[in-house]
Amino acid sequence: MAFGVKRAELEAWKKRADSGEVAFLTHYWLDDRFPDSKTVTKAACADIEKLEAWGATYGFKPEWIDKRHDGYPHYDLFGEIQRTVLKKEGEWDQLERFHLNGDDEC
């Protein structure tokens, strides 16, 4: 279950992903499979080859891309890798908004 995202944020993320940019969208998330994670960041790009190349820089495998037919191809990031990627990508607003600086429980 996802929550904590405004429609305008979602639309801006889609627009960036559609334009070929690797776009980041963080939201609160509850999933029984990952009880220690309270947030997830979706790193999406409509250009799958570009997304695969970007992911390779972090050691991500292409088969980890969620390629839903009704959504945007993306990697799901959570936990320490989520913090690491958001910091390296300069996504400070998402780190602060969702308390992912490492100082607070996420």
C-alpha positions in Angstrom: 0.0 0.0 0.0 1.4 3.4 -1.0 0.6 6.8 0.5 2.1 10.2 1.1 2.4 11.3 -2.6 0.5 14.2 -4.1 -1.0 13.8 -7.6 1.2 16.7 -8.9 4.4 14.8 -7.6 3.3 11.7 -9.3 2.6 13.5 -12.6 6.0 15.3 -12.5 7.7 11.9 -11.9 5.9 10.4 -14.9 6.9 13.4 -17.1 10.5 13.1 -16.1 10.5 9.3 -16.7 8.8 9.8 -20.1 11.4 12.3 -21.2 14.1 9.7 -20.7 15.4 11.0 -17.3 15.9 8.6 -14.4 13.2 10.0 -12.1 12.8 9.3 -8.4 9.6 9.1 -6.4 9.6 8.2 -2.7 6.5 7.4 -0.8 5.4 5.7 2.4 4.9 2.0 1.8 3.6 -0.9 3.8 4.3 -4.4 2.6 4.3 -7.5 4.9 7.2 -8.9 2.8 9.4 -6.1 4.0 8.4 -5.3 7.6 11.5 -3.2 8.3 10.8 -0.8 5.4 8.4 2.1 5.8 9.3 3.9 2.5 10.2 2.9 -1.1 11.8 5.0 -3.8 10.9 4.2 -7.4 13.7 5.0 -9.9 12.0 5.0 -13.3 12.8 5.7 -16.9 10.8 5.0 -20.0 14.1 4.2 -21.8 14.8 0.8 -20.4 18.4 0.6 -21.8 19.2 3.9 -20.0 17.6 2.6 -16.8 19.6 -0.7 -17.1 22.8 1.3 -17.6 22.0 3.6 -14.6 21.2 0.6 -12.4 24.5 -1.1 -13.4 26.4 1.8 -11.8 24.9 0.7 -8.5 25.3 -3.0 -9.2 21.6 -3.6 -10.0 20.7 -6.3 -12.4 18.3 -5.7 -15.3 16.0 -8.5 -14.2 15.3 -6.4 -11.0 13.4 -3.9 -13.1 9.7 -3.9 -12.5 8.3 -3.8 -16.1 4.6 -3.7 -15.4 2.4 -3.2 -18.5 0.3 -0.5 -16.8 3.2 1.3 -15.1 6.6 2.7 -15.6 9.7 0.5 -15.8 11.5 1.1 -12.4 13.7 -0.2 -9.7 12.3 -0.4 -6.2 14.8 1.0 -3.7 14.5 0.7 0.1 16.6 0.4 3.1 20.3 1.4 3.0 20.5 1.2 -0.8 17.6 3.7 -0.9 19.5 6.2 1.3 22.8 5.7 -0.7 21.2 6.2 -4.1 19.2 9.2 -3.0 22.3 10.8 -1.5 24.4 10.1 -4.6 21.7 11.4 -6.9 21.3 14.6 -4.8 17.6 13.9 -3.9 17.9 15.8 -0.6 14.3 16.9 -0.4 13.2 13.2 -0.5 15.8 12.3 2.1 14.6 15.0 4.5 10.8 14.6 3.8 10.8 10.9 4.5 13.4 11.1 7.3 16.0 9.0 5.4 19.1 10.8 6.4 20.2 7.9 8.6 19.5 9.9 11.8 15.9 8.8 12.1 14.2 5.4 11.8 12.9 4.9 8.3 
